[in-house]
Amino acid sequence: MILIEYIMVKVITDLTDIPQDVNVLIDFFADWCGPCKRVAPVFAELSEKYTDIVFLKVNVDDSEEIAQAFKITSLPTFLFLNKGNIYKKIEGADINSIISTIENLILLK
């Protein structure tokens, strides 16, 4: 039997990789960022639970254009998009705020 793991979170490197017709949550991170590393497993778990939202990650060191486009100044930053429009930005690894915002975003369908 072959076990295939389905990855719910996609790392993107270009602005055109962001879908415009659905709800999206982007995790802006860096490999050297301690809080980013600590929240990464939780972000992955949330992507499995909340399948109505597209979960993306942006490494700010590899994709400076995306980080600049959204004016990312601290890490981690979580950017919520509702059909291409910024819904909310959370700076820091506040899991409770992230979950609450996900649940509110889902209601906007």
Residue frames as a rotation matrix with the C-alpha (Angstrom) as fourth column:
MET 1
0.578 0.816 0.000 0.00
0.816 -0.578 0.000 0.00
0.000 0.000 -1.000 0.00
ILE 2
-0.535 -0.712 0.456 1.30
0.709 -0.671 -0.216 3.45
0.459 0.208 0.864 -0.92
LEU 3
0.280 0.563 -0.777 0.49
0.864 -0.501 -0.051 6.32
-0.418 -0.657 -0.627 1.41
ILE 4
-0.350 -0.317 0.882 0.24
0.709 -0.705 0.028 9.69
0.613 0.635 0.471 -0.27
GLU 5
-0.298 0.200 -0.933 0.17
0.766 -0.534 -0.359 12.78
-0.570 -0.822 0.005 1.90
TYR 6
0.229 0.468 0.853 -2.02
0.840 -0.539 0.070 15.57
0.492 0.701 -0.516 0.55
ILE 7
-0.722 -0.548 -0.422 -0.55
0.679 -0.680 -0.278 18.97
-0.134 -0.487 0.863 1.27
MET 8
0.345 0.939 0.004 -3.25
0.936 -0.344 -0.079 21.52
-0.073 0.031 -0.997 2.08
VAL 9
0.655 -0.211 -0.726 -0.84
0.039 -0.950 0.311 24.48
-0.755 -0.232 -0.613 2.19
LYS 10
0.578 -0.444 0.685 0.92
0.803 0.162 -0.573 25.74
0.144 0.881 0.450 -0.93
VAL 11
-0.020 -0.669 -0.743 4.03
0.436 -0.675 0.596 27.95
-0.900 -0.312 0.305 -0.91
ILE 12
0.756 0.330 0.565 3.71
0.650 -0.282 -0.706 30.65
-0.073 0.901 -0.427 -3.57
THR 13
-0.250 -0.929 -0.272 6.30
0.759 -0.363 0.541 32.93
-0.602 -0.071 0.796 -5.16
ASP 14
-0.925 -0.024 0.380 4.23
0.303 -0.653 0.695 35.19
0.231 0.757 0.611 -7.41
LEU 15
-0.724 0.681 -0.112 1.24
-0.452 -0.590 -0.669 37.48
-0.521 -0.434 0.735 -6.95
THR 16
-0.259 0.643 -0.721 -0.56
-0.900 0.111 0.422 35.68
0.351 0.758 0.550 -9.77
ASP 17
-0.748 -0.062 -0.661 -0.56
0.076 0.981 -0.178 32.52
0.660 -0.183 -0.729 -7.64
ILE 18
-0.890 0.450 -0.068 -3.17
-0.004 -0.158 -0.987 34.07
-0.455 -0.879 0.142 -5.33
PRO 19
-0.530 0.768 0.360 -6.72
0.810 0.333 0.483 33.07
0.251 0.547 -0.799 -6.33
GLN 20
-0.973 0.155 0.171 -9.08
-0.169 -0.983 -0.072 36.03
0.157 -0.099 0.983 -6.65
ASP 21
-0.282 0.947 -0.156 -12.44
-0.519 -0.013 0.855 34.24
0.807 0.322 0.495 -6.50
VAL 22
0.391 0.350 -0.851 -12.25
0.464 0.724 0.511 32.53
0.795 -0.595 0.121 -3.10
ASN 23
0.909 -0.142 0.393 -11.32
-0.408 -0.501 0.763 33.19
0.089 -0.853 -0.513 0.52
VAL 24
0.401 -0.872 -0.280 -7.56
0.306 0.415 -0.857 32.99
0.863 0.258 0.433 1.08
LEU 25
0.961 -0.269 0.057 -5.30
-0.143 -0.313 0.939 32.98
-0.235 -0.911 -0.340 4.12
ILE 26
0.546 -0.838 -0.014 -1.62
0.114 0.091 -0.989 33.76
0.830 0.538 0.145 3.52
ASP 27
0.864 -0.413 -0.287 1.09
0.345 0.074 0.936 33.06
-0.365 -0.908 0.207 6.10
PHE 28
0.668 -0.712 0.216 4.06
-0.256 -0.493 -0.831 35.37
0.698 0.500 -0.512 5.54
PHE 29
0.929 -0.360 0.085 7.13
0.091 0.446 0.890 33.75
-0.359 -0.819 0.447 7.12
ALA 30
0.383 -0.883 -0.272 10.92
-0.798 -0.168 -0.579 33.41
0.466 0.439 -0.769 7.00
ASP 31
0.449 -0.269 -0.852 13.07
0.184 0.961 -0.206 30.35
0.874 -0.065 0.481 7.64
TRP 32
-0.595 -0.800 -0.076 14.99
0.306 -0.139 -0.942 32.20
0.743 -0.584 0.327 10.38
CYS 33
-0.329 0.572 0.751 11.83
-0.709 -0.675 0.203 33.33
0.623 -0.466 0.628 12.25
GLY 34
-0.992 -0.127 -0.003 11.27
-0.085 0.688 -0.720 31.38
0.094 -0.714 -0.693 15.50
PRO 35
-0.428 0.899 0.095 7.58
-0.384 -0.086 -0.919 32.27
-0.818 -0.430 0.382 15.96
CYS 36
0.065 0.408 -0.911 6.98
-0.998 0.043 -0.052 31.38
0.018 0.912 0.410 12.29
LYS 37
-0.635 -0.388 -0.668 8.40
-0.415 0.901 -0.129 27.91
0.652 0.196 -0.733 12.88
ARG 38
-0.950 0.271 0.157 6.28
-0.043 0.385 -0.922 27.42
-0.311 -0.882 -0.354 16.00
VAL 39
-0.154 0.967 -0.201 3.01
-0.544 -0.253 -0.800 28.37
-0.825 -0.014 0.565 14.29
ALA 40
-0.537 -0.122 -0.835 3.66
-0.839 0.174 0.515 26.42
0.083 0.977 -0.196 11.05
PRO 41
-0.965 0.195 -0.174 2.26
0.193 0.981 0.031 23.07
0.177 -0.004 -0.984 12.29
VAL 42
-0.437 0.847 -0.301 -0.86
0.327 -0.162 -0.931 24.78
-0.838 -0.506 -0.206 13.61
PHE 43
-0.245 0.285 -0.927 -1.32
-0.770 -0.638 0.007 26.56
-0.589 0.716 0.376 10.26
ALA 44
-0.816 -0.113 -0.567 -1.12
-0.476 0.688 0.548 23.18
0.328 0.717 -0.615 8.50
GLU 45
-0.830 0.548 -0.105 -3.70
0.510 0.667 -0.543 21.69
-0.228 -0.505 -0.833 10.90
LEU 46
-0.262 0.750 -0.608 -6.04
-0.121 -0.650 -0.750 24.62
-0.957 -0.123 0.261 10.29
SER 47
-0.507 0.021 -0.862 -5.75
-0.847 -0.194 0.494 24.08
-0.157 0.981 0.116 6.53
GLU 48
-0.927 0.174 -0.331 -7.04
0.079 0.957 0.281 20.53
0.366 0.234 -0.901 7.01
LYS 49
-0.599 0.721 -0.350 -9.93
0.610 0.127 -0.782 21.66
-0.519 -0.681 -0.516 9.21
TYR 50
0.174 0.638 -0.750 -11.09
-0.050 -0.755 -0.654 24.71
-0.983 0.152 -0.100 7.23
THR 51
-0.460 -0.399 0.793 -11.21
0.645 0.464 0.607 23.44
-0.611 0.791 0.043 3.66
ASP 52
0.606 0.731 0.314 -13.40
0.771 -0.441 -0.460 26.33
-0.198 0.520 -0.831 2.46
ILE 53
0.827 -0.416 -0.378 -10.33
-0.374 -0.909 0.182 28.59
-0.419 -0.010 -0.908 2.57
VAL 54
0.733 -0.680 -0.021 -7.23
0.328 0.380 -0.865 28.40
0.596 0.627 0.502 0.40
PHE 55
0.842 -0.515 -0.162 -4.15
0.048 -0.227 0.973 28.34
-0.538 -0.826 -0.166 2.65
LEU 56
0.709 -0.653 0.266 -0.95
0.313 -0.046 -0.949 29.78
0.631 0.756 0.172 1.17
LYS 57
0.598 -0.623 -0.504 2.52
0.509 -0.191 0.839 30.55
-0.619 -0.758 0.203 2.51
VAL 58
0.827 -0.416 0.378 4.97
0.108 -0.543 -0.833 33.20
0.552 0.729 -0.405 1.34
ASN 59
0.299 -0.835 -0.461 8.64
0.909 0.103 0.403 33.08
-0.290 -0.540 0.790 2.30
VAL 60
0.922 0.175 -0.345 9.42
0.123 -0.978 -0.168 36.81
-0.367 0.112 -0.923 2.45
ASP 61
0.048 -0.980 -0.191 13.11
-0.293 -0.197 0.936 36.21
-0.955 0.011 -0.296 1.69
ASP 62
-0.641 -0.248 0.726 12.25
0.502 0.580 0.642 34.38
-0.580 0.776 -0.247 -1.54
SER 63
-0.151 0.727 0.669 9.24
0.927 -0.131 0.351 36.49
0.343 0.674 -0.655 -2.57
GLU 64
-0.722 -0.235 -0.651 9.95
0.533 -0.788 -0.307 40.09
-0.441 -0.569 0.694 -1.62
GLU 65
-0.902 0.395 0.175 7.56
-0.108 -0.597 0.795 41.39
0.418 0.698 0.581 -4.30
ILE 66
-0.032 0.934 -0.356 4.55
0.450 0.332 0.829 39.77
0.893 -0.133 -0.431 -2.64
ALA 67
-0.087 -0.068 -0.994 5.61
0.994 -0.078 -0.081 40.95
-0.072 -0.995 0.074 0.83
GLN 68
-0.912 -0.293 -0.288 6.05
0.274 -0.956 0.106 44.50
-0.307 0.018 0.952 -0.45
ALA 69
-0.674 0.711 0.201 2.72
0.060 -0.219 0.974 44.45
0.737 0.668 0.105 -2.30
PHE 70
0.356 0.846 -0.396 0.92
0.475 0.202 0.857 43.72
0.805 -0.493 -0.330 0.98
LYS 71
0.163 -0.370 0.915 3.18
-0.528 -0.816 -0.236 45.97
0.833 -0.445 -0.328 3.10
ILE 72
0.821 0.045 -0.570 4.41
0.354 0.742 0.569 43.14
0.448 -0.669 0.593 5.34
THR 73
0.277 -0.717 0.640 6.66
-0.532 -0.669 -0.519 44.59
0.800 -0.197 -0.567 8.05
SER 74
-0.252 -0.364 0.896 6.67
-0.947 0.283 -0.152 41.92
-0.198 -0.887 -0.416 10.77
LEU 75
-0.213 0.086 -0.973 6.71
-0.464 0.867 0.179 38.14
0.859 0.490 -0.145 10.96
PRO 76
-0.747 0.325 0.580 4.72
0.658 0.491 0.571 36.10
-0.100 0.808 -0.581 11.06
THR 77
-0.639 0.659 -0.396 1.89
-0.589 -0.751 -0.299 38.00
-0.494 0.042 0.868 9.41
PHE 78
-0.632 0.552 0.544 -1.38
0.630 0.775 -0.054 36.38
-0.452 0.308 -0.837 8.42
LEU 79
-0.792 0.334 -0.510 -3.30
-0.512 -0.819 0.258 38.06
-0.332 0.465 0.820 5.63
PHE 80
-0.370 0.784 0.498 -6.94
0.514 0.619 -0.593 37.17
-0.774 0.037 -0.632 5.02
LEU 81
-0.908 0.096 -0.408 -8.40
-0.382 -0.588 0.712 37.87
-0.172 0.803 0.571 1.58
ASN 82
-0.125 0.930 0.346 -12.08
0.239 0.367 -0.899 37.76
-0.963 -0.030 -0.268 0.66
LYS 83
0.596 0.351 0.722 -12.33
0.725 0.151 -0.672 37.32
-0.345 0.924 -0.164 -3.12
GLY 84
0.115 -0.711 0.694 -9.15
0.845 -0.297 -0.444 39.27
0.522 0.637 0.567 -3.76
ASN 85
0.332 0.067 0.941 -9.79
-0.213 -0.966 0.144 42.04
0.919 -0.248 -0.306 -1.22
ILE 86
-0.757 -0.633 -0.159 -7.93
0.059 0.177 -0.982 42.38
0.650 -0.753 -0.097 2.07
TYR 87
0.387 0.894 -0.228 -10.27
0.247 0.137 0.959 41.34
0.888 -0.427 -0.168 4.87
LYS 88
0.959 -0.128 0.253 -7.86
-0.281 -0.310 0.908 41.44
-0.038 -0.942 -0.333 7.82
LYS 89
0.192 -0.954 -0.229 -4.16
-0.123 0.208 -0.970 41.34
0.974 0.215 -0.077 8.69
ILE 90
0.996 0.035 0.083 -2.86
-0.088 0.165 0.982 39.75
0.020 -0.986 0.167 11.90
GLU 91
0.194 -0.981 0.024 0.74
-0.484 -0.117 -0.867 40.40
0.853 0.156 -0.498 12.89
GLY 92
-0.486 -0.416 0.768 2.19
-0.873 0.263 -0.410 37.82
-0.032 -0.870 -0.491 15.26
ALA 93
-0.753 0.083 -0.652 1.33
-0.116 0.960 0.256 34.22
0.647 0.269 -0.713 16.06
ASP 94
-0.665 0.612 0.428 -2.00
-0.648 -0.187 -0.739 34.83
-0.373 -0.768 0.521 17.81
ILE 95
-0.977 0.209 -0.051 -3.70
0.157 0.855 0.494 31.51
0.147 0.474 -0.868 17.06
ASN 96
-0.383 0.891 -0.243 -6.99
0.682 0.095 -0.725 32.45
-0.623 -0.444 -0.644 18.74
SER 97
-0.052 0.328 -0.943 -7.32
-0.366 -0.885 -0.287 35.58
-0.929 0.330 0.166 16.58
ILE 98
-0.809 -0.293 -0.509 -6.44
-0.577 0.232 0.783 33.57
-0.111 0.928 -0.357 13.48
ILE 99
-0.851 0.523 0.049 -9.13
0.525 0.851 0.017 30.96
-0.032 0.040 -0.999 14.22
SER 100
-0.139 0.824 -0.549 -11.73
0.444 -0.444 -0.778 33.60
-0.885 -0.352 -0.304 15.02
THR 101
-0.233 -0.010 -0.972 -10.98
-0.652 -0.740 0.164 35.46
-0.721 0.672 0.166 11.79
ILE 102
-0.984 -0.083 -0.160 -11.14
-0.173 0.689 0.704 32.22
0.052 0.720 -0.692 9.76
GLU 103
-0.587 0.809 -0.016 -14.56
0.746 0.533 -0.399 31.47
-0.314 -0.246 -0.917 11.20
ASN 104
0.053 0.571 -0.819 -15.79
0.059 -0.821 -0.568 34.99
-0.997 -0.018 -0.078 10.44
LEU 105
-0.570 -0.357 -0.741 -14.36
-0.680 -0.302 0.668 34.85
-0.462 0.884 -0.071 6.91
ILE 106
-0.952 0.237 0.193 -16.17
0.294 0.886 0.360 31.58
-0.085 0.399 -0.913 6.20
LEU 107
-0.176 0.952 -0.251 -19.46
0.626 -0.088 -0.774 33.30
-0.759 -0.294 -0.581 6.99
LEU 108
-0.187 0.045 -0.981 -18.85
-0.402 -0.915 0.035 35.82
-0.896 0.401 0.189 4.17
LYS 109
-0.560 -0.068 0.826 -19.11
0.573 0.688 0.445 33.25
-0.598 0.723 -0.346 1.38
